[in-house]
Amino acid sequence: MVCAGVACRQAPAAQPAAAAQPATAAADEIAALKADVEVLKGKAPSASVAMADVGFHWSNLWFAAQSGNWPLAVTTSARPGTMSDG
């Protein structure tokens, strides 16, 4: 092709396979991450399980204190994994 007395050259065609490969790799990585999130959601207990556990321990503490069972009250309030340890 001649443009104003100067030969014009057409740019080479873009490589569609090379451009599609990173997009495919990114899509595969995103799909893998979504699958990992779903697996983790299935392994973690719901908040209702944690709240039931906390309620159980606080009830034990209240009943122990009401009945004057101070050794049980101290043991219950000092148990790891309850709301009393911050």
N, C-alpha and C positions, 0 to 999 in steps of 0.2 A: 504494500500500500504506500502511496506517495502522498505526502502532505506538504504543500508549498515548496516543492523541490527537495524535500528531505524525506528520506525513507523512514517510515514509522514502523515500529515493531510492536506487536501485540504482547502484552504481559502474559507470562505462562499461566496456565490455569491453576487455580488453588488446589491444594491437595486435600480433598474432602475426607479421605480416610485418616489422615494425620490429625485433622481438626476434630473429627468425631471420636477419636480414641481417648483424648483427655476428658471429653464430656461423658463418655461412657464409663470411664474409670471413676469420675466424680459421682456419677449416678449410682454406680455399684457401691462406692464407699458410703454414700448417704443411706442406701438401702440396708447395708450391713449395720450401720449405726442405729437405724430405726429398729432393726431386729434385736440388737443388743439392749436397747431401751425397753422393749417389750419383755424380754427375758428378765431384766432386773425388776420391772414392775411386778412380775409374777412371783419373784422371790421375796420382796419386801412385804412385811405385814402392813395391813391397813392401819390408819390412825385409830380406828375403833378398837382394835386389839390393844394398842398401847394405852388408850384411855381406860379401858376396862381393867387393865393391870394396875394402873395408877389408882383407880377408884377402889379396887380391892385392898391395896396396901393402906390407903388413907382410912378406909373403913376399919381395918384391923387396928390401926393406930388409935382411932377414936374410941372403939369398944375397949381396948386395953386401958386407955386413960380413964374412961368412965368407970371401969370396975376397979381401978387402982392397981392394976397389974403393971407397975412401972418398969420392971425388967423387960416385959414383952413390948411395952411402948417404946422403950429405948432401942431395942433390937429392931423393931419394925421401922422406926424413923431413921435408923442408921443403915438400912439395907441398901446396897448399891443398885442403881437402876431405877430408883424412885424419884419423885419430884423433890424430895427433901435435900438431895445432894446438889441442887443447883442446876 
